[in-house]
Amino acid sequence: MKYFKISQVVPGKGNAWTYYETDDSLSIQRILTHIPEVNETKLFATPKIKTLFQPERLMKSNEDEFIALWNKG
């Protein structure tokens, strides 16, 4: 599995971090969104988006970070 993340500002809440779990062909398996400032986490076990778009624009993450947030959500 490969893991990626990206952030964007959510007015009134802070930075929302979106994490992607993909297989080796970059097919998305799971997605989660985490806003640390308000301790909000949303899980998407069966995401509608199936293919990762422009992975070169995303930051690399890791399994430990993804699983810790997934378990928190």
Secondary structure as GFF3:
##gff-version 3
##sequence-region A 1 73
A	DSSP	beta_strand	2	10	.	.	.	ID=ss1
A	DSSP	beta_strand	14	22	.	.	.	ID=ss2
A	DSSP	beta_strand	28	35	.	.	.	ID=ss3
A	DSSP	three_ten_helix	36	38	.	.	.	ID=ss4
A	DSSP	beta_strand	40	44	.	.	.	ID=ss5
A	DSSP	three_ten_helix	55	57	.	.	.	ID=ss6
A	DSSP	beta_strand	59	60	.	.	.	ID=ss7
A	DSSP	alpha_helix	63	72	.	.	.	ID=ss8
###
